[in-house]
């Protein structure tokens, strides 16, 4: 194996700029002193993330082509009676 292949890892004390919390972590960047968002105040980890209620493609399709909505947009087609072939009786 090669010597000195892995980077040097430093233990640092980091401060969150959003909530002010401090925590210890390990990093290869010895100059790291602060982060913008930590796991204490990030919406995903804190449980305050809002769920999207827009729905998916199927919901959009069903909303667009509901009964009544499509009937108003498209004219009704008249049914054409099929003519039965005439048999020759001799």
Backbone as CSV, one residue per row, in Angstrom:
resi,resn,N_x,N_y,N_z,CA_x,CA_y,CA_z,C_x,C_y,C_z
1,UNK,0.837,-1.187,0.000,0.000,0.000,0.000,0.881,1.250,0.000
2,UNK,0.338,2.316,-0.515,1.079,3.572,-0.547,1.041,4.234,0.821
3,UNK,2.107,4.884,1.179,2.151,5.623,2.438,1.523,6.996,2.232
4,UNK,0.923,7.516,3.288,0.306,8.860,3.287,-0.749,9.001,2.196
5,UNK,-1.522,7.974,1.991,-2.569,7.992,0.973,-3.804,8.754,1.453
6,UNK,-4.148,8.596,2.721,-5.348,9.224,3.260,-5.050,10.639,3.759
7,UNK,-6.008,11.560,3.651,-5.776,12.927,4.124,-5.762,12.984,5.658
8,UNK,-5.199,14.050,6.170,-5.132,14.254,7.618,-6.485,14.762,8.099
9,UNK,-7.014,14.148,9.139,-8.320,14.527,9.683,-8.105,15.317,10.969
10,UNK,-8.797,16.476,11.071,-8.658,17.362,12.220,-9.969,17.374,13.008
11,UNK,-9.869,17.416,14.336,-11.049,17.589,15.184,-11.239,19.085,15.399
12,UNK,-12.436,19.596,15.023,-12.693,21.039,15.132,-14.022,21.283,15.850
13,UNK,-14.143,22.468,16.420,-15.378,22.934,17.050,-16.046,23.877,16.047
14,UNK,-17.269,23.563,15.627,-17.961,24.320,14.583,-19.162,25.024,15.181
15,UNK,-19.427,26.268,14.713,-20.573,27.050,15.182,-21.546,27.250,14.023
16,UNK,-22.837,27.052,14.301,-23.887,27.261,13.284,-24.218,28.741,13.213
17,UNK,-24.241,29.307,12.007,-24.567,30.724,11.837,-26.056,31.001,12.014
18,UNK,-26.917,30.014,11.805,-28.364,30.220,11.898,-28.859,30.231,13.332
19,UNK,-28.519,29.190,14.094,-29.077,29.067,15.443,-28.038,29.288,16.546
20,UNK,-26.755,29.328,16.210,-25.721,29.575,17.195,-25.242,28.345,17.940
21,UNK,-25.712,27.178,17.594,-25.292,25.953,18.270,-23.854,25.621,17.895
22,UNK,-23.132,25.026,18.830,-21.774,24.593,18.565,-21.695,23.081,18.736
23,UNK,-20.866,22.452,17.934,-20.700,21.013,18.021,-19.312,20.640,17.516
24,UNK,-18.835,19.500,17.958,-17.528,19.003,17.544,-17.700,18.057,16.365
25,UNK,-16.774,18.143,15.429,-16.800,17.267,14.265,-15.374,17.043,13.780
26,UNK,-15.216,16.142,12.853,-13.918,15.884,12.254,-13.984,16.258,10.781
27,UNK,-12.918,16.910,10.302,-12.888,17.363,8.928,-11.458,17.398,8.426
28,UNK,-11.310,17.408,7.106,-9.979,17.545,6.517,-9.604,19.012,6.370
29,UNK,-10.571,19.922,6.538,-10.338,21.360,6.461,-10.116,21.890,7.877
30,UNK,-8.890,22.195,8.230,-8.568,22.648,9.583,-9.089,24.053,9.847
31,UNK,-9.412,24.821,8.809,-9.870,26.201,8.974,-11.379,26.309,9.125
32,UNK,-12.106,25.217,9.122,-13.557,25.239,9.230,-13.961,25.674,10.633
33,UNK,-14.640,26.819,10.749,-15.042,27.357,12.055,-16.557,27.516,12.175
34,UNK,-17.274,27.629,11.026,-18.727,27.827,11.086,-19.398,27.196,9.875
35,UNK,-20.683,26.892,10.050,-21.522,26.384,8.965,-22.780,27.230,8.901
36,UNK,-23.432,27.272,7.738,-24.637,28.090,7.593,-25.841,27.458,8.269
37,UNK,-26.024,26.151,8.114,-27.171,25.449,8.680,-26.681,24.141,9.287
38,UNK,-27.120,23.844,10.505,-26.724,22.591,11.153,-27.937,21.664,11.243
39,UNK,-27.729,20.485,11.798,-28.822,19.521,11.892,-29.857,19.924,12.940
40,UNK,-29.536,20.850,13.831,-30.512,21.319,14.832,-31.552,22.253,14.232
41,UNK,-31.150,23.047,13.246,-32.083,24.051,12.714,-32.497,23.791,11.267
42,UNK,-31.936,22.793,10.606,-32.325,22.492,9.229,-33.740,21.912,9.228
43,UNK,-34.627,22.383,8.335,-36.027,21.925,8.337,-36.192,20.418,8.178
44,UNK,-35.343,19.781,7.407,-35.475,18.343,7.190,-35.208,17.570,8.479
45,UNK,-34.149,17.928,9.185,-33.777,17.207,10.400,-34.607,17.642,11.596
46,UNK,-35.076,18.895,11.616,-35.847,19.406,12.748,-37.311,18.963,12.692
47,UNK,-37.765,18.469,11.540,-39.140,17.995,11.407,-40.133,19.083,11.074
48,UNK,-39.672,20.253,10.639,-40.578,21.349,10.304,-40.723,21.533,8.799
49,UNK,-40.217,20.588,8.017,-40.310,20.685,6.564,-41.755,20.475,6.140
50,UNK,-42.231,21.326,5.238,-43.601,21.243,4.766,-43.686,20.222,3.639
51,UNK,-44.749,19.448,3.645,-44.968,18.462,2.597,-45.694,19.126,1.434
52,UNK,-45.338,18.756,0.255,-45.982,19.288,-0.932,-47.338,18.613,-1.116
53,UNK,-48.378,19.406,-1.288,-49.726,18.871,-1.454,-50.190,18.995,-2.906
54,UNK,-49.264,19.202,-3.807,-49.632,19.387,-5.205,-50.083,18.104,-5.868
55,UNK,-49.537,17.004,-5.478,-49.910,15.731,-6.084,-49.025,15.416,-7.261
56,UNK,-49.230,14.243,-7.792,-48.400,13.786,-8.895,-49.080,13.933,-10.226
57,UNK,-48.519,13.250,-11.214,-49.047,13.348,-12.575,-50.440,12.756,-12.687
58,UNK,-50.710,11.682,-11.956,-52.023,11.042,-12.030,-53.095,11.959,-11.459
59,UNK,-52.787,12.623,-10.336,-53.752,13.557,-9.755,-54.029,14.723,-10.699
60,UNK,-52.991,15.217,-11.372,-53.184,16.313,-12.314,-54.054,15.863,-13.488
61,UNK,-53.818,14.653,-13.974,-54.617,14.127,-15.083,-56.075,13.976,-14.676
62,UNK,-56.319,13.389,-13.500,-57.694,13.197,-13.041,-58.406,14.520,-12.821
63,UNK,-57.701,15.511,-12.321,-58.315,16.822,-12.109,-58.645,17.483,-13.447
64,UNK,-57.804,17.270,-14.439,-58.019,17.894,-15.742,-59.174,17.254,-16.499
65,UNK,-59.301,15.926,-16.404,-60.298,15.215,-17.185,-61.400,14.612,-16.319
66,UNK,-61.852,15.364,-15.324,-62.954,14.888,-14.484,-64.230,14.813,-15.306
67,UNK,-65.187,14.048,-14.802,-66.502,13.989,-15.451,-67.093,15.390,-15.459
68,UNK,-67.620,15.804,-16.554,-68.255,17.103,-16.639,-67.339,18.153,-17.236
69,UNK,-66.107,18.183,-16.821,-65.192,19.184,-17.361,-64.882,18.900,-18.816
70,UNK,-64.597,17.660,-19.117,-64.251,17.306,-20.490,-65.490,17.323,-21.379
71,UNK,-66.650,17.045,-20.812,-67.881,17.046,-21.597,-68.208,18.452,-22.087
72,UNK,-67.872,19.449,-21.311,-68.143,20.830,-21.720,-67.185,21.274,-22.816
73,UNK,-65.976,20.764,-22.796,-64.967,21.192,-23.753,-65.126,20.520,-25.109
74,UNK,-65.528,19.251,-25.116,-65.594,18.498,-26.360,-67.052,18.253,-26.755
75,UNK,-67.384,18.478,-28.015,-68.753,18.191,-28.457,-68.994,16.691,-28.479
76,UNK,-70.225,16.320,-28.243,-70.575,14.896,-28.238,-70.625,14.385,-29.667
77,UNK,-70.136,13.191,-29.855,-70.168,12.566,-31.166,-71.463,11.780,-31.309
78,UNK,-72.039,11.886,-32.486,-73.267,11.137,-32.740,-72.903,9.720,-33.160
79,UNK,-73.666,8.796,-32.679,-73.412,7.415,-33.031,-73.962,7.138,-34.420
80,UNK,-73.141,6.522,-35.230,-73.543,6.173,-36.591,-73.916,4.701,-36.589
81,UNK,-75.138,4.411,-37.050,-75.594,3.022,-37.085,-74.863,2.286,-38.202
82,UNK,-74.395,1.131,-37.854,-73.700,0.331,-38.851,-74.731,-0.374,-39.727
83,UNK,-74.475,-0.327,-41.010,-75.376,-1.002,-41.938,-74.930,-2.445,-42.078
84,UNK,-75.908,-3.318,-41.987,-75.592,-4.727,-42.124,-75.515,-5.067,-43.603
85,UNK,-74.605,-5.923,-43.971,-74.490,-6.291,-45.394,-75.742,-7.034,-45.848
86,UNK,-76.174,-6.694,-47.018,-77.375,-7.330,-47.568,-77.007,-8.647,-48.221
87,UNK,-77.814,-9.638,-47.930,-77.549,-10.925,-48.526,-78.426,-11.081,-49.768
88,UNK,-77.849,-11.648,-50.782,-78.609,-11.893,-52.021,-79.356,-13.210,-51.868
89,UNK,-80.675,-13.141,-51.991,-81.484,-14.358,-51.908,-81.980,-14.677,-53.308
90,UNK,-81.553,-15.772,-53.845,-81.964,-16.146,-55.179,-82.790,-17.367,-55.203
